[in-house]
């Protein structure tokens, strides 16, 4: 079928929808008071003026092509039955609700992200990197010092343990010497 014939068929179909079945427009017929294109332009301007200043619908209108893309069937979804799709959505319900809560939280915190303090973060990133490097060096030094202190405490504990054992042995020797040196009582017969 040629493209001209296809175009003529589409125009004929459009005329049937606009003027009704069985009635077609001839070249000799007077033009309607207001052409369809003019009506569409009027409707478009009315919609645009109604939505100007309203932020959320404008965002939705800007994303209509993307949203329409989500509505188009994908080849892998064609094979999936509706019950399986429903079950998949039901299993993902908690994730969807959680994502909605997180997105709501992001929207609430959006003004914070627009603050002047956060806007200068890229300028301060070099300073932050220097501070991070300095902190890392200090942390490594403190780890070395902690290891040295643990080693010293281990040696101290070994010395104290050795002294304790020596004192226990010395106490036992002194107790035995005192016992041997003590005068013996005569035994009663």
C-alpha positions in Angstrom: 0.0 0.0 0.0 1.4 3.3 -1.0 2.0 6.0 1.6 -0.4 8.4 -0.3 -3.2 5.8 -0.1 -2.5 5.2 3.6 -2.6 9.0 4.3 -5.9 9.3 2.4 -7.4 6.4 4.4 -6.3 8.0 7.7 -7.8 11.4 6.6 -11.1 9.6 5.6 -11.2 7.9 9.0 -10.6 11.2 10.8 -13.4 12.8 8.8 -15.8 10.0 9.8 -14.9 10.5 13.5 -15.3 14.3 13.3 -18.3 14.7 11.0 -20.0 11.4 11.6 -20.4 8.2 9.6 -21.7 8.5 6.1 -21.0 12.2 5.7 -17.8 13.4 4.1 -16.6 16.9 3.3 -16.4 18.0 -0.3 -14.1 20.8 -1.5 -17.2 22.8 -2.4 -18.6 22.7 1.2 -18.1 25.8 3.3 -15.4 25.6 5.9 -16.6 25.3 9.4 -16.7 28.4 11.5 -13.7 27.3 13.5 -11.3 24.8 12.1 -10.2 21.8 14.2 -6.6 23.0 14.4 -7.8 26.4 15.8 -10.0 24.5 18.3 -7.0 22.4 19.3 -4.8 25.4 19.7 -7.5 27.1 21.9 -7.8 24.0 24.1 -4.0 23.8 24.3 -3.7 27.4 25.4 -6.5 26.9 27.9 -4.8 23.9 29.4 -1.4 25.7 29.5 -2.9 28.8 31.2 -4.8 26.6 33.7 -1.6 24.7 34.6 0.8 27.6 34.7 2.0 28.2 38.2 0.9 24.8 39.4 4.1 22.9 39.9 3.2 19.3 40.3 1.1 18.9 37.1 3.8 20.7 35.2 6.3 18.1 36.4 4.0 15.3 35.3 3.4 16.9 31.9 7.1 17.2 31.4 7.5 13.5 32.2 4.6 12.3 30.1 6.9 10.7 27.4 8.8 8.8 30.1 5.5 7.7 31.7 4.1 6.6 28.4 7.3 4.6 27.9 6.5 2.7 31.1 3.0 2.0 29.8 4.2 0.4 26.6 4.4 -3.4 26.8 7.9 -4.9 26.9 8.5 -8.1 25.1 9.4 -10.0 28.2 6.2 -8.8 30.0 4.0 -10.1 27.2 4.6 -13.7 28.1 3.8 -13.1 31.8 0.2 -13.7 32.8 -1.8 -11.1 34.7 -2.0 -13.2 37.9 1.8 -13.5 37.9 2.1 -9.7 37.5 -0.3 -9.2 40.4 1.6 -11.6 42.6 4.9 -9.8 41.7 3.4 -6.5 42.7 2.0 -7.9 45.9 5.4 -9.3 46.9 7.0 -5.9 46.1 4.4 -3.9 48.0 6.5 -3.4 51.1 9.4 -2.2 48.9 7.2 0.1 47.0 5.7 1.6 50.2 9.2 2.0 51.7 10.5 3.7 48.5 7.5 6.0 48.7 8.3 6.9 52.3 11.9 7.6 51.4 11.0 9.7 48.4 8.6 11.7 50.6 11.4 12.2 53.1 13.7 13.4 50.3 11.1 15.9 49.2 10.8 17.1 52.8 14.6 17.5 53.1 15.0 19.1 49.6 15.1 22.7 51.1 18.1 21.6 53.2 19.9 20.5 50.1 19.4 23.9 48.6 21.0 25.8 51.6 24.0 27.9 51.0 26.1 25.7 53.3 25.7 22.7 51.1 26.0 24.6 47.9 29.7 25.4 48.8 30.6 21.8 49.4 32.4 21.4 46.1 34.6 24.4 46.9 35.4 22.9 50.3 36.1 19.4 49.1 39.9 20.0 48.9 39.9 21.2 52.5 37.8 18.2 53.5 40.3 15.8 51.8 43.2 17.5 53.6 41.4 17.1 57.0 40.6 13.5 56.2 44.2 12.7 55.4 45.3 14.4 58.6 42.8 12.5 60.6 44.0 9.2 58.9 47.6 10.0 59.9 46.6 10.8 63.5 44.6 7.5 63.6 47.5 5.5 62.4 49.8 7.2 64.9 47.3 6.4 67.7 47.1 2.8 66.6 51.0 2.5 66.8 51.0 4.2 70.2 48.2 1.9 71.4 50.2 -1.2 70.2 53.3 0.1 72.0 51.3 0.7 75.3 49.8 -2.8 75.1 53.3 -4.2 74.7 54.6 -2.2 77.7 51.6 -3.3 79.8 52.2 -6.9 78.8 55.9 -6.6 80.0 54.7 -4.9 83.2 52.3 -7.7 83.9 55.1 -10.3 83.3 57.4 -8.4 85.8 54.6 -8.1 88.4 53.8 -11.8 88.0 57.4 -12.8 88.4 57.7 -10.6 91.6 54.5 -12.1 93.0 55.8 -15.6 92.5 59.2 -14.7 94.1 57.4 -13.1 97.1 55.2 -16.2 97.5 58.3 -18.5 97.4 60.2 -16.1 99.8 57.2 -16.1 102.2 57.1 -19.9 102.2 60.9 -20.1 103.0 60.6 -17.5 105.8 57.6 -19.3 107.3 59.6 -22.6 107.2 62.7 -20.9 108.8 60.5 -19.3 111.5 58.9 -22.6 112.3 62.4 -24.3 112.5 63.7 -21.5 114.7 60.8 -21.5 117.1 61.6 -23.1 120.6 60.1 -26.4 120.9 57.8 -27.1 123.7 58.6 -30.1 125.8 56.1 -32.8 125.4 54.1 -33.9 128.3 54.1 -37.4 129.3 
